[in-house]
Amino acid sequence: MDAPKIRRQLGLFDATMIVMGGIVGSGIFRNPSVVAHQVHTPFLILGVWVLGGALAMSGAFIWAELATRLPGAGGQYAYLRDAYHPVVAFVYGWVLLLVTQTGGMAAVAVTFAGYFREISGVSWNDSSIAAVALLALTAINCMGARAGSNVQSALMLLKTGAIAAMVVVGLALGGGTIHPRPLLDRPASFGLLGAIGAAMIPVGFAYGGWQTSTFVAAEMRDPRRDLSRGLVMGVSGVVLLYLSVNVVCLKVLGPAGLDHTATPASDVMRRAMGDRGALWIAVGIAISTLGFLSQGMLTAPRVYNAMARDGLFFHSVGWLSPRTGAPVVAILLQGVAATAIARSGKYEQILNYEVSVDFIAFALAASSLFLFRRKDRGAREGAIYRSPGHPYTTALFVLACVGIVVSTVATYPANSGIAFLIMLAGVPVYLYWSRSQRNS
């Protein structure tokens, strides 16, 4: 295979928008009510979102250092490969393609389709609209990282504006007030701890995604500087947005109202502006979901491309366009796979497997920092961003990820079991690919 012709054309603004775009999808418009199903006071509801934000910031600090130590293609895939063994990295990419990225994109695409149909009045079914959206974004990203990043950044700015407008309008016109007491909805007990753990599952899902920005590190002009700063700035911005949304939901709807709705954002805007407000937030959610899809189409194919270049995937997936430098075959693979799952209707089932395997990968990638520090990996190649509080903050992050995995397994044992089987099924596939590479 020819040497890669990767074009370094993304900067700090692109990195920040990619970080935020990988986190903010449709979840923040729905998950406040999912959290309120588990814990029922403003203190606990906001506390869980603050805890999730602190966890995400810890992750951003860790990944910022990892990005300066290994600023090449593939990001988290490369961290797992270099820290442990190629089989660990391959299994991560395998699950990314079959479950976490593709299933998530299919589900978000169908969510976009539902809102688009509601807004536009078109008579197409959801799966057809989802397929058109996915294939359009596939085509845009085949034009190169610059084109994909420009579209993603524009959509990220639009959805930030939509969230900010919801917060401002809700606070000004939605009425209501936040009653800070009681602090707890039940006595301090293992039952309360279990409820907090269950609430952290949707919060962890809503805050996840910052790591996908590392997939495009090889296409950043200065990944050591821009990606590390973009991670910290992007996650900080998302924490601010998420806490603002939850404050306005609690003020307008109250904990009980938040618990009894599945559409908290729409309810807030309906209280503030009537049906017109509900229509405007539907537009905001549609933009947000489309932005999330755009980010996924930009970032994830870089992992499959890196796998192919390591000899662990189809040779053609490692091809780069000589004109744009884009991994066109990998992008087409991602687009077609997500479209097929969206059309099949299996995305909800696949999405149920996501949280447990995602946080196993987070725990392993964060733990890799201990190994890279011990080897002083990357220190001779340039300035290193150092994660604040390491090793204590890194250890706490790893333990928190393990806690979320345990909570997910306890709450959804069947789904978690299937997720682990899919993950382990990647091992014999890796053995096949690596043996084929040795024999070629």
C-alpha positions in Angstrom: 0.0 0.0 0.0 1.3 3.5 -0.9 2.3 5.8 1.9 -0.7 7.7 3.3 -1.2 11.1 1.8 -3.0 12.6 4.9 -3.6 16.3 4.7 -3.2 18.3 7.9 -5.9 20.9 7.5 -7.8 21.2 10.7 -7.2 23.7 13.6 -8.2 24.5 17.1 -11.7 25.7 16.2 -12.3 22.5 14.2 -11.1 20.4 17.1 -13.4 22.1 19.6 -16.4 21.8 17.3 -15.6 18.1 16.6 -15.3 17.4 20.4 -18.7 19.1 21.1 -20.3 17.6 18.0 -19.3 14.1 19.1 -21.0 14.6 22.5 -24.2 16.7 21.8 -26.8 14.7 19.9 -30.5 14.2 20.7 -29.8 12.8 24.2 -29.8 16.1 26.1 -33.3 16.8 24.8 -34.6 13.5 26.3 -32.2 12.2 29.0 -33.2 14.8 31.7 -36.4 12.9 32.1 -34.7 9.5 32.0 -32.5 10.7 34.9 -35.6 12.0 36.8 -37.1 8.6 36.6 -34.3 7.3 38.9 -33.7 10.3 41.3 -36.4 12.8 42.2 -35.0 16.0 43.8 -33.2 18.9 42.1 -30.1 18.3 44.2 -29.9 14.7 43.1 -30.8 15.4 39.4 -28.4 18.3 39.0 -25.8 16.4 41.2 -25.8 13.4 38.8 -25.3 15.8 35.8 -22.5 17.6 37.6 -20.9 14.2 38.5 -21.2 13.2 34.8 -19.6 16.5 33.7 -16.7 16.0 36.2 -16.2 12.5 34.7 -16.2 13.9 31.2 -13.8 16.6 32.1 -11.5 14.0 33.7 -11.7 12.1 30.5 -10.9 15.2 28.4 -7.8 15.8 30.5 -6.6 12.2 30.1 -7.3 12.1 26.3 -5.6 15.5 25.9 -2.4 14.0 27.3 -2.8 10.8 25.2 -3.3 13.0 22.1 0.0 14.8 22.7 1.8 11.5 23.3 0.4 9.7 20.3 -0.8 12.3 17.8 -1.2 9.9 14.9 -4.2 8.5 13.0 -6.8 6.4 14.8 -6.7 8.1 18.2 -8.1 5.8 20.8 -7.6 2.8 18.6 -3.8 3.7 18.5 -3.7 4.2 22.3 -5.1 0.7 22.9 -2.9 -0.9 20.2 0.4 0.6 21.5 -0.4 0.2 25.2 -1.6 -3.3 25.2 -1.8 -5.5 22.1 -3.2 -5.1 18.6 -6.0 -7.6 19.5 -7.4 -5.1 22.1 -7.4 -2.3 19.5 -9.0 -4.6 16.9 -11.8 -5.6 19.2 -12.4 -1.9 19.9 -12.7 -1.1 16.2 -14.8 -4.2 15.7 -17.3 -3.1 18.3 -17.2 0.5 17.0 -18.3 -0.7 13.6 -20.9 -3.3 14.7 -22.3 -1.6 17.8 -21.3 1.7 19.3 -20.8 3.9 16.3 -22.9 2.4 13.6 -25.9 1.5 15.8 -25.8 4.9 17.5 -25.7 6.6 14.1 -28.6 4.6 12.8 -30.7 5.4 15.9 -29.9 9.1 15.6 -30.6 9.1 11.9 -34.1 7.7 12.5 -34.6 10.3 15.3 -33.7 13.0 12.8 -36.1 11.5 10.3 -39.0 11.6 12.7 -38.5 15.3 13.5 -37.8 16.2 9.8 -41.0 14.5 8.8 -42.9 16.4 11.5 -41.4 19.7 10.5 -41.6 19.4 6.7 -44.7 17.3 6.4 -43.1 14.9 3.8 -44.8 11.6 3.4 -41.6 9.4 3.3 -41.1 6.8 6.0 -38.5 7.4 8.6 -36.0 4.8 7.3 -36.0 6.4 3.9 -35.3 9.9 5.2 -32.6 8.4 7.5 -31.0 6.7 4.6 -30.9 9.9 2.5 -29.4 11.9 5.4 -26.7 9.3 6.0 -25.8 8.9 2.4 -25.7 12.7 1.8 -23.2 13.1 4.8 -21.2 10.2 3.4 -20.9 12.0 0.1 -19.8 15.2 1.8 -17.1 13.6 3.9 -15.7 11.8 0.8 -14.8 15.2 -0.4 -12.2 15.5 2.4 -11.8 16.4 6.1 -12.1 20.1 5.4 -15.5 19.7 3.8 -16.7 17.4 6.5 -15.4 19.6 9.3 -17.0 22.7 7.8 -20.4 21.1 7.7 -20.0 19.7 11.1 -18.9 23.0 12.6 -21.8 24.8 11.1 -24.3 22.3 12.5 -22.6 22.4 15.9 -23.0 26.2 16.0 -26.6 25.9 15.0 -27.4 23.4 17.7 -25.6 25.4 20.3 -27.8 28.3 19.4 -30.9 26.1 19.6 -30.0 24.9 23.1 -29.1 28.5 24.2 -32.4 29.8 22.9 -34.3 27.0 24.7 -32.6 27.9 27.9 -33.2 31.7 27.6 -36.8 31.4 26.5 -37.6 28.8 29.1 -36.1 30.8 31.9 -37.8 34.0 30.8 -41.2 32.7 29.8 -41.6 29.2 31.1 -42.5 30.2 34.7 -42.0 27.9 37.6 -39.3 27.8 40.3 -36.7 25.4 41.7 -37.4 24.2 45.2 -34.0 23.1 46.6 -35.4 20.9 49.4 -35.6 18.1 50.2 -32.0 17.3 49.1 -32.7 13.5 49.0 -35.7 11.6 47.9 -35.0 8.7 50.3 -32.8 8.0 53.2 -29.1 7.5 52.5 -28.8 3.8 51.7 -27.7 1.2 49.1 -31.0 1.8 47.4 -30.1 5.5 46.9 -26.6 4.6 45.7 -28.2 2.1 43.2 -30.6 4.8 41.9 -27.6 7.2 41.4 -25.8 4.5 39.6 -28.8 3.8 37.3 -29.1 7.6 36.7 -25.5 7.7 35.6 -26.1 5.3 32.7 -28.0 7.9 30.6 -25.8 10.7 31.8 -22.7 8.7 30.8 -24.2 8.1 27.4 -25.1 11.8 27.0 -21.6 12.9 27.9 -19.8 10.2 25.8 -18.2 11.0 22.5 -15.3 13.3 23.3 -12.9 10.5 22.4 -14.0 10.4 18.8 -12.2 13.7 18.1 -8.9 11.8 18.5 -9.7 9.7 15.5 -8.8 12.7 13.2 -5.6 13.7 15.0 -3.5 12.9 11.9 -5.5 15.5 9.9 -4.9 18.4 12.4 -2.2 20.9 11.7 -0.9 20.7 15.2 -2.6 17.9 17.1 -0.4 18.2 20.1 -1.6 21.7 20.7 -5.0 22.0 19.1 -6.5 18.6 20.0 -5.5 18.8 23.6 -6.9 22.3 23.9 -10.0 21.4 21.8 -10.8 18.5 24.2 -10.7 20.6 27.3 -12.6 23.6 25.7 -15.2 21.4 24.0 -16.1 19.3 27.0 -16.3 22.5 29.2 -18.7 24.0 26.7 -20.9 20.8 26.7 -21.0 20.7 30.5 -22.2 24.3 30.6 -24.9 23.5 28.0 -26.1 20.3 29.7 -26.3 21.9 33.2 -28.2 24.9 31.7 -30.8 22.6 30.0 -31.4 20.7 33.3 -31.8 23.9 35.3 -34.4 25.2 32.9 -36.2 21.8 32.8 -36.3 21.7 36.6 -37.5 25.3 36.9 -40.3 25.0 34.3 -41.4 21.4 34.9 -40.2 20.5 38.4 -38.9 17.1 39.3 -42.3 15.4 39.1 -43.1 16.9 35.8 -39.7 16.0 34.5 -40.3 12.4 35.7 -43.6 12.1 33.9 -42.6 13.3 30.5 -40.6 11.7 27.7 -40.2 15.0 25.8 -38.9 17.5 28.4 -37.4 20.0 25.9 -40.7 20.2 23.9 -42.7 20.5 27.1 -40.5 23.4 28.3 -40.9 25.3 25.0 -44.7 24.5 24.8 -45.1 26.1 28.3 -43.1 29.1 27.2 -44.4 29.7 23.6 -47.2 27.3 23.0 -47.2 25.0 19.9 -44.9 27.4 18.1 -42.3 26.8 20.8 -42.6 23.0 20.4 -42.1 23.4 16.6 -39.0 25.5 17.1 -37.4 23.0 19.5 -38.2 20.2 17.0 -36.2 22.1 14.4 -33.4 22.4 17.0 -33.4 18.7 17.7 -33.4 17.9 14.0 -30.3 20.1 13.6 -28.6 18.5 16.6 -29.1 15.0 15.4 -27.9 15.8 11.9 -24.8 17.4 13.5 -24.1 14.3 15.5 -24.3 12.2 12.3 -22.0 14.6 10.5 -19.4 14.3 13.3 -19.6 10.5 13.3 -19.2 10.3 9.6 -16.1 12.5 9.8 -14.3 10.7 12.6 -15.1 7.0 12.9 -13.9 5.9 9.4 -10.4 7.0 10.4 -10.3 4.0 12.8 -11.3 1.5 10.1 -8.7 3.1 7.9 -6.0 2.7 10.6 -7.1 -0.9 11.1 -6.7 -1.7 7.4 -3.2 0.0 7.4 -2.2 -2.3 10.3 -3.3 -5.3 8.1 -6.3 -6.1 10.3 -9.1 -5.2 7.9 -9.8 -5.3 4.2 -6.9 -3.9 2.3 -9.2 -1.5 0.3 -10.5 0.2 3.5 -7.0 1.6 4.0 -7.1 3.5 0.7 -6.8 7.3 0.7 -8.1 9.5 -2.1 -5.1 11.1 -3.9 -7.1 14.2 -4.5 -8.7 14.9 -1.0 -6.7 12.6 1.3 -10.0 11.2 2.6 -10.3 7.5 3.5 -13.2 7.2 1.0 -13.7 3.4 1.2 -13.8 3.6 5.0 -16.3 6.4 4.9 -18.5 4.5 2.4 -18.3 1.5 4.7 -19.5 3.5 7.7 -22.3 5.2 5.6 -23.6 1.9 4.1 -23.5 0.0 7.4 -25.4 2.8 9.3 -27.9 3.0 6.5 -28.5 -0.7 6.4 -29.1 -0.8 10.2 -31.4 2.2 10.0 -33.4 0.5 7.2 -33.5 -2.8 9.1 -35.0 -1.3 12.3 -32.5 -3.1 14.5 -30.9 0.1 15.8 -32.8 0.2 19.2 -31.7 -3.4 20.0 -28.1 -2.6 19.0 -28.1 0.6 21.1 -29.0 -1.3 24.2 -25.6 -3.0 24.0 -23.6 0.3 23.8 -22.9 1.7 27.3 -21.2 -1.4 28.8 -18.7 -1.9 26.0 -18.1 1.8 25.5 -17.0 2.3 29.1 -14.8 -0.8 29.1 -12.9 0.9 26.2 -12.8 4.2 28.2 -11.4 2.4 31.2 -8.7 0.6 29.2 -7.7 3.7 27.2 -7.4 5.8 30.4 -5.4 3.1 32.0 -3.0 3.3 29.0 -1.8 6.6 30.4 -0.1 4.8 33.3 1.9 2.7 30.8 2.8 5.6 28.5 4.0 7.7 31.5 6.1 4.8 32.7 7.8 4.5 29.3 7.8 8.3 28.8 6.2 7.7 25.5 6.2 10.8 23.2 8.1 13.0 25.5 11.1 13.3 23.2 8.9 14.3 20.2 7.5 17.6 21.6 5.7 19.3 24.4 3.4 17.1 26.4 0.1 18.2 27.9 0.0 16.7 31.4 -3.3 15.6 32.8 -4.0 17.5 36.1 -3.9 15.3 39.2 -2.6 12.2 37.6 -2.3 9.4 38.8 -5.2 10.1 41.3 -7.7 11.6 38.8 -6.9 9.0 36.2 -7.5 6.2 38.7 -10.8 7.8 39.8 -11.9 8.0 36.2 -11.0 4.4 35.6 -12.9 3.4 38.7 -15.9 5.5 37.7 -16.0 3.8 34.3 -15.9 0.4 35.9 -18.7 1.5 38.2 -20.9 2.5 35.2 -20.1 -0.9 33.6 -21.1 -2.7 36.8 -24.3 -0.6 37.1 -25.2 -1.3 33.5 -24.7 -5.1 33.9 -26.8 -5.1 37.1 -29.6 -3.0 35.4 -29.5 -4.7 32.0 -27.9 -8.1 32.4 -29.2 -9.6 29.2 -28.2 -6.7 27.0 -24.8 -6.5 28.6 -24.3 -10.2 28.1 -25.0 -9.9 24.4 -22.6 -6.9 24.2 -19.8 -8.9 25.8 -20.4 -11.8 23.4 -20.2 -9.4 20.4 -17.0 -8.0 21.8 -15.4 -11.4 22.4 -16.4 -12.5 18.9 -13.9 -10.1 17.6 -11.0 -12.2 19.0 -11.2 -15.0 16.5 -11.8 -12.5 13.7 -8.5 -10.8 14.8 -6.7 -14.1 14.7 -8.0 -14.7 11.2 -6.9 -11.3 9.9 -3.5 -11.4 11.6 -2.8 -14.9 10.3 -3.8 -13.7 6.8 -1.4 -10.8 7.1 1.5 -13.1 8.1 0.7 -15.4 5.2 0.4 -12.7 2.6 
